[in-house]
Amino acid sequence: MTANGSRPPIYLDYQSTTPTDRRVVSAMEPYFTAAFGNPHSRGHAFGREAAEAVERARAQVATSIGAEPREIVFTSGATESNNLALKGAAAFQHEQAPNPRNHVVTLATEHKCVLQAARRLKAQGFAVSCVPVPESGLVDLDALSEAIGPKTFLVSVMAAHNEIGVIQPVAEVGALCRARGVHFHTDAAQAAGKIALDVNAMNIDLLSISGHKVYGPKGIGALYVRRRPRVRLVPLIDGGGQERGLRSGTLPTPLCVGLGEALELASDEREEESKRIGELRDRFLSAITERIPDILVNGDPARRLPGNLNLSFPGTEGVALVGALPDVAVSTGSACTSALVEPSYVLSAIGLTADRAEASIRVGFGRFTSVAEVDTAAARIAEEVARQREAATPGRRAASS
């Protein structure tokens, strides 16, 4: 129950954020109070205790992706990690003489922070290629290969998509990049802890992680930076030289501990949890399809996160649908301002019509979703879709006017 005694909405927006697991909160708690030392003040016991906790967390993060602890740089989240990966690699290339590489390749469906970072690089004189993506949402490896040229220094492809949930062929992209002598960065904010990731087997050179997408706290993330063959970055933040000089600033010990604990739990429980969440997703899709047979699934139906559905309901508006469901927390991919509602750029990029894109919502299932919530949500969404369609029928409007 909420503070005012009402029932909280059913939460089905796990791609937006996840609740922090209570086990993670318990692991973090001592470092807010009793073990409050600065992890960079190693001259006394308080600092050493905090530093040891940070290094344990670093090792947990590294283990979850098959990396070495010294290859993990703590950040404030995946947005910072993505910016450091793209801009840091670009800045290093810019310093090379006499013939620096100056070309970045990414996908038209990447997260906005990657696309905006690439746009910033373009404004600074770098060449940027945004490879088109087919309706499946999966990268066309031939098109990606064609986009890579002799001046390319970085390819950035998201591991699992935040909006349409598709899982990219990361190992194939990594092999292509390694064969072409190009660094491969992947935004793994949605993938870490949910699918198997191995930076060595997949030839990943840079990998971004976000704590609040994996039942950890907000405000913490990490960037994996390969040591062999070494990836060189120029830092975005100058200061005391923490994190091997790549990210200055005092580390938030409790948040680092929380990220490490969250990823260890997710890795240990991944197979069982993925199976359970996938079954909930399939149950929801079956239940809602029975009520709304013309529903459309956006993105590849098989290669997707177990907890993701992006659905189009023809004859409705996604924004209106979300707004009419105060008891079910789902979302759209639309960019909303006070004056304008635009279709999701991702759905537009994979070739969906404006009408279909505008009729879409994202439904996300997670660790704390129950069967009862799935059944109730399917019924409520179907009920609201039927109401909207009825209201939009010309005969219905004429009769009520």
Secondary structure, 3 states (H helix, E strand, C coil): CCCCCCCCCEECECCCCCCCCHHHHHHHHHHHCCCCCCCCCCCCHHHHHHHHHHHHHHHHHHHHHCCCHHHEEEECCHHHHHHHHHHHHHHHHHCCCCCCCCEEEEECCCCHHHHHHHHHHHHCCCEEEEECCCCCCCCCHHHHHHHCCCCEEEEECCCECCCCCEECCHHHHHHHHHHCCCEEEEECCCCCCCCCCCCCCCCCCEEEEEHHHCCCCCCCEEEEECCCCCCCCCCCCCCCCCCCCCCCCCCCHHHHHHHHHHHHHHHHHHHHHHHHHHHHHHHHHHHHHHHCCCCEECCCCCCECCCEEEEECCCCCHHHHHHCCCCEECECCCEECCCCEECCHHHHHCCCCHHHHHCEEEEECCCCCCHHHHHHHHHHHHHHHHHHHHHHCHHHHHHHC
